[in-house]
Amino acid sequence: MAKYMCVICGFVYDEAEGLPDEGIPPGTPFDDLPLNWTCPDCGARRDDFEIMPE
């Protein structure tokens, strides 16, 4: 599972953890997030996230 970081605010989406408080279960791949999903911290679009090196 990968992690993706928002280049605007630094929020990290961890696929292994998901975002259960937002209805996104653990194990949800970043590519499977809704197209209109935005960063929960700053509202940035999915395009503003970059995969983090392992």
Backbone atoms as SQL, in Angstrom:
CREATE TABLE atoms (id INTEGER PRIMARY KEY, chain TEXT, resi INTEGER, resn TEXT, atom TEXT, x REAL, y REAL, z REAL);
INSERT INTO atoms VALUES
  (1, 'A', 1, 'MET', 'N', 0.844, -1.177, 0.000),
  (2, 'A', 1, 'MET', 'CA', 0.000, 0.000, 0.000),
  (3, 'A', 1, 'MET', 'C', 0.894, 1.247, 0.000),
  (4, 'A', 2, 'ALA', 'N', 0.460, 2.238, -0.719),
  (5, 'A', 2, 'ALA', 'CA', 1.259, 3.452, -0.884),
  (6, 'A', 2, 'ALA', 'C', 0.698, 4.584, -0.021),
  (7, 'A', 3, 'LYS', 'N', 1.510, 5.635, 0.082),
  (8, 'A', 3, 'LYS', 'CA', 1.096, 6.857, 0.759),
  (9, 'A', 3, 'LYS', 'C', 1.219, 8.003, -0.231),
  (10, 'A', 4, 'TYR', 'N', 0.280, 8.928, -0.158),
  (11, 'A', 4, 'TYR', 'CA', 0.260, 10.092, -1.044),
  (12, 'A', 4, 'TYR', 'C', 0.228, 11.347, -0.194),
  (13, 'A', 5, 'MET', 'N', 1.044, 12.343, -0.567),
  (14, 'A', 5, 'MET', 'CA', 1.121, 13.578, 0.199),
  (15, 'A', 5, 'MET', 'C', 0.573, 14.755, -0.597),
  (16, 'A', 6, 'CYS', 'N', -0.209, 15.581, 0.074),
  (17, 'A', 6, 'CYS', 'CA', -0.708, 16.812, -0.520),
  (18, 'A', 6, 'CYS', 'C', 0.456, 17.794, -0.632),
  (19, 'A', 7, 'VAL', 'N', 0.723, 18.279, -1.842),
  (20, 'A', 7, 'VAL', 'CA', 1.842, 19.198, -2.030),
  (21, 'A', 7, 'VAL', 'C', 1.511, 20.598, -1.514),
  (22, 'A', 8, 'ILE', 'N', 0.250, 20.855, -1.197),
  (23, 'A', 8, 'ILE', 'CA', -0.151, 22.161, -0.690),
  (24, 'A', 8, 'ILE', 'C', 0.080, 22.263, 0.816),
  (25, 'A', 9, 'CYS', 'N', -0.412, 21.249, 1.573),
  (26, 'A', 9, 'CYS', 'CA', -0.358, 21.368, 3.035),
  (27, 'A', 9, 'CYS', 'C', 0.421, 20.263, 3.734),
  (28, 'A', 10, 'GLY', 'N', 0.777, 19.204, 3.005),
  (29, 'A', 10, 'GLY', 'CA', 1.549, 18.125, 3.613),
  (30, 'A', 10, 'GLY', 'C', 0.715, 16.989, 4.195),
  (31, 'A', 11, 'PHE', 'N', -0.609, 17.043, 4.080),
  (32, 'A', 11, 'PHE', 'CA', -1.456, 15.953, 4.555),
  (33, 'A', 11, 'PHE', 'C', -1.069, 14.673, 3.819),
  (34, 'A', 12, 'VAL', 'N', -1.049, 13.549, 4.545),
  (35, 'A', 12, 'VAL', 'CA', -0.683, 12.271, 3.943),
  (36, 'A', 12, 'VAL', 'C', -1.884, 11.334, 3.952),
  (37, 'A', 13, 'TYR', 'N', -2.242, 10.833, 2.760),
  (38, 'A', 13, 'TYR', 'CA', -3.258, 9.792, 2.645),
  (39, 'A', 13, 'TYR', 'C', -2.541, 8.459, 2.586),
  (40, 'A', 14, 'ASP', 'N', -2.792, 7.613, 3.576),
  (41, 'A', 14, 'ASP', 'CA', -2.182, 6.288, 3.651),
  (42, 'A', 14, 'ASP', 'C', -3.238, 5.270, 3.211),
  (43, 'A', 15, 'GLU', 'N', -2.975, 4.588, 2.094),
  (44, 'A', 15, 'GLU', 'CA', -3.942, 3.624, 1.580),
  (45, 'A', 15, 'GLU', 'C', -4.266, 2.539, 2.610),
  (46, 'A', 16, 'ALA', 'N', -3.280, 2.128, 3.394),
  (47, 'A', 16, 'ALA', 'CA', -3.490, 1.071, 4.387),
  (48, 'A', 16, 'ALA', 'C', -4.470, 1.510, 5.472),
  (49, 'A', 17, 'GLU', 'N', -4.450, 2.800, 5.820),
  (50, 'A', 17, 'GLU', 'CA', -5.310, 3.307, 6.893),
  (51, 'A', 17, 'GLU', 'C', -6.653, 3.816, 6.379),
  (52, 'A', 18, 'GLY', 'N', -6.696, 4.289, 5.134),
  (53, 'A', 18, 'GLY', 'CA', -7.924, 4.900, 4.620),
  (54, 'A', 18, 'GLY', 'C', -8.276, 6.136, 5.443),
  (55, 'A', 19, 'LEU', 'N', -9.529, 6.535, 5.369),
  (56, 'A', 19, 'LEU', 'CA', -10.038, 7.653, 6.176),
  (57, 'A', 19, 'LEU', 'C', -11.420, 7.253, 6.690),
  (58, 'A', 20, 'PRO', 'N', -11.447, 6.346, 7.683),
  (59, 'A', 20, 'PRO', 'CA', -12.730, 5.826, 8.161),
  (60, 'A', 20, 'PRO', 'C', -13.728, 6.908, 8.580),
  (61, 'A', 21, 'ASP', 'N', -13.249, 8.023, 9.118),
  (62, 'A', 21, 'ASP', 'CA', -14.151, 9.107, 9.529),
  (63, 'A', 21, 'ASP', 'C', -14.859, 9.747, 8.336),
  (64, 'A', 22, 'GLU', 'N', -14.283, 9.561, 7.140),
  (65, 'A', 22, 'GLU', 'CA', -14.889, 10.101, 5.926),
  (66, 'A', 22, 'GLU', 'C', -15.560, 9.012, 5.090),
  (67, 'A', 23, 'GLY', 'N', -15.667, 7.819, 5.655),
  (68, 'A', 23, 'GLY', 'CA', -16.308, 6.725, 4.948),
  (69, 'A', 23, 'GLY', 'C', -15.411, 6.004, 3.963),
  (70, 'A', 24, 'ILE', 'N', -14.099, 6.198, 4.077),
  (71, 'A', 24, 'ILE', 'CA', -13.145, 5.527, 3.180),
  (72, 'A', 24, 'ILE', 'C', -12.447, 4.443, 4.001),
  (73, 'A', 25, 'PRO', 'N', -12.788, 3.180, 3.739),
  (74, 'A', 25, 'PRO', 'CA', -12.246, 2.095, 4.570),
  (75, 'A', 25, 'PRO', 'C', -10.752, 1.865, 4.359),
  (76, 'A', 26, 'PRO', 'N', -10.095, 1.286, 5.383),
  (77, 'A', 26, 'PRO', 'CA', -8.683, 0.915, 5.220),
  (78, 'A', 26, 'PRO', 'C', -8.505, 0.025, 4.005),
  (79, 'A', 27, 'GLY', 'N', -7.379, 0.207, 3.320),
  (80, 'A', 27, 'GLY', 'CA', -7.075, -0.587, 2.140),
  (81, 'A', 27, 'GLY', 'C', -7.593, 0.007, 0.844),
  (82, 'A', 28, 'THR', 'N', -8.191, 1.213, 0.907),
  (83, 'A', 28, 'THR', 'CA', -8.712, 1.843, -0.308),
  (84, 'A', 28, 'THR', 'C', -7.572, 2.505, -1.084),
  (85, 'A', 29, 'PRO', 'N', -7.309, 2.035, -2.316),
  (86, 'A', 29, 'PRO', 'CA', -6.259, 2.658, -3.133),
  (87, 'A', 29, 'PRO', 'C', -6.598, 4.117, -3.460),
  (88, 'A', 30, 'PHE', 'N', -5.577, 4.932, -3.557),
  (89, 'A', 30, 'PHE', 'CA', -5.766, 6.344, -3.882),
  (90, 'A', 30, 'PHE', 'C', -6.566, 6.498, -5.172),
  (91, 'A', 31, 'ASP', 'N', -6.274, 5.655, -6.152),
  (92, 'A', 31, 'ASP', 'CA', -6.963, 5.746, -7.448),
  (93, 'A', 31, 'ASP', 'C', -8.455, 5.417, -7.353),
  (94, 'A', 32, 'ASP', 'N', -8.858, 4.784, -6.262),
  (95, 'A', 32, 'ASP', 'CA', -10.270, 4.444, -6.074),
  (96, 'A', 32, 'ASP', 'C', -11.039, 5.498, -5.288),
  (97, 'A', 33, 'LEU', 'N', -10.354, 6.556, -4.840),
  (98, 'A', 33, 'LEU', 'CA', -11.055, 7.638, -4.156),
  (99, 'A', 33, 'LEU', 'C', -11.987, 8.326, -5.154),
  (100, 'A', 34, 'PRO', 'N', -13.120, 8.864, -4.688),
  (101, 'A', 34, 'PRO', 'CA', -14.019, 9.565, -5.605),
  (102, 'A', 34, 'PRO', 'C', -13.287, 10.676, -6.355),
  (103, 'A', 35, 'LEU', 'N', -13.665, 10.903, -7.603),
  (104, 'A', 35, 'LEU', 'CA', -12.999, 11.918, -8.427),
  (105, 'A', 35, 'LEU', 'C', -13.113, 13.308, -7.811),
  (106, 'A', 36, 'ASN', 'N', -14.169, 13.551, -7.039),
  (107, 'A', 36, 'ASN', 'CA', -14.350, 14.873, -6.427),
  (108, 'A', 36, 'ASN', 'C', -13.801, 14.937, -5.004),
  (109, 'A', 37, 'TRP', 'N', -13.052, 13.896, -4.589),
  (110, 'A', 37, 'TRP', 'CA', -12.451, 13.887, -3.254),
  (111, 'A', 37, 'TRP', 'C', -11.421, 15.002, -3.152),
  (112, 'A', 38, 'THR', 'N', -11.383, 15.663, -2.006),
  (113, 'A', 38, 'THR', 'CA', -10.397, 16.722, -1.772),
  (114, 'A', 38, 'THR', 'C', -9.671, 16.475, -0.455),
  (115, 'A', 39, 'CYS', 'N', -8.536, 17.110, -0.310),
  (116, 'A', 39, 'CYS', 'CA', -7.741, 17.002, 0.912),
  (117, 'A', 39, 'CYS', 'C', -8.602, 17.435, 2.104),
  (118, 'A', 40, 'PRO', 'N', -8.680, 16.596, 3.142),
  (119, 'A', 40, 'PRO', 'CA', -9.502, 16.965, 4.298),
  (120, 'A', 40, 'PRO', 'C', -8.942, 18.147, 5.091),
  (121, 'A', 41, 'ASP', 'N', -7.664, 18.453, 4.914),
  (122, 'A', 41, 'ASP', 'CA', -7.070, 19.569, 5.656),
  (123, 'A', 41, 'ASP', 'C', -7.158, 20.903, 4.930),
  (124, 'A', 42, 'CYS', 'N', -6.941, 20.896, 3.599),
  (125, 'A', 42, 'CYS', 'CA', -6.880, 22.188, 2.897),
  (126, 'A', 42, 'CYS', 'C', -7.810, 22.294, 1.695),
  (127, 'A', 43, 'GLY', 'N', -8.466, 21.183, 1.313),
  (128, 'A', 43, 'GLY', 'CA', -9.393, 21.229, 0.184),
  (129, 'A', 43, 'GLY', 'C', -8.737, 21.083, -1.178),
  (130, 'A', 44, 'ALA', 'N', -7.439, 20.759, -1.212),
  (131, 'A', 44, 'ALA', 'CA', -6.745, 20.583, -2.495),
  (132, 'A', 44, 'ALA', 'C', -7.340, 19.401, -3.259),
  (133, 'A', 45, 'ARG', 'N', -7.223, 19.461, -4.584),
  (134, 'A', 45, 'ARG', 'CA', -7.741, 18.397, -5.444),
  (135, 'A', 45, 'ARG', 'C', -6.807, 17.185, -5.447),
  (136, 'A', 46, 'ARG', 'N', -7.324, 16.081, -5.946),
  (137, 'A', 46, 'ARG', 'CA', -6.502, 14.859, -6.045),
  (138, 'A', 46, 'ARG', 'C', -5.242, 15.102, -6.862),
  (139, 'A', 47, 'ASP', 'N', -5.314, 15.972, -7.858),
  (140, 'A', 47, 'ASP', 'CA', -4.147, 16.269, -8.702),
  (141, 'A', 47, 'ASP', 'C', -3.008, 16.899, -7.907),
  (142, 'A', 48, 'ASP', 'N', -3.309, 17.421, -6.719),
  (143, 'A', 48, 'ASP', 'CA', -2.299, 18.077, -5.899),
  (144, 'A', 48, 'ASP', 'C', -1.611, 17.103, -4.938),
  (145, 'A', 49, 'PHE', 'N', -1.810, 15.801, -5.146),
  (146, 'A', 49, 'PHE', 'CA', -1.161, 14.782, -4.320),
  (147, 'A', 49, 'PHE', 'C', -0.092, 14.079, -5.143),
  (148, 'A', 50, 'GLU', 'N', 1.005, 13.739, -4.468),
  (149, 'A', 50, 'GLU', 'CA', 2.105, 12.990, -5.104),
  (150, 'A', 50, 'GLU', 'C', 2.392, 11.762, -4.273),
  (151, 'A', 51, 'ILE', 'N', 2.708, 10.664, -4.950),
  (152, 'A', 51, 'ILE', 'CA', 3.051, 9.447, -4.248),
  (153, 'A', 51, 'ILE', 'C', 4.359, 9.661, -3.501),
  (154, 'A', 52, 'MET', 'N', 4.431, 9.123, -2.297),
  (155, 'A', 52, 'MET', 'CA', 5.633, 9.265, -1.471),
  (156, 'A', 52, 'MET', 'C', 6.545, 8.063, -1.717),
  (157, 'A', 53, 'PRO', 'N', 7.833, 8.306, -1.777),
  (158, 'A', 53, 'PRO', 'CA', 8.766, 7.172, -1.925),
  (159, 'A', 53, 'PRO', 'C', 8.702, 6.289, -0.667),
  (160, 'A', 54, 'GLU', 'N', 8.905, 5.017, -0.871),
  (161, 'A', 54, 'GLU', 'CA', 8.839, 4.086, 0.264),
  (162, 'A', 54, 'GLU', 'C', 10.060, 4.173, 1.130);
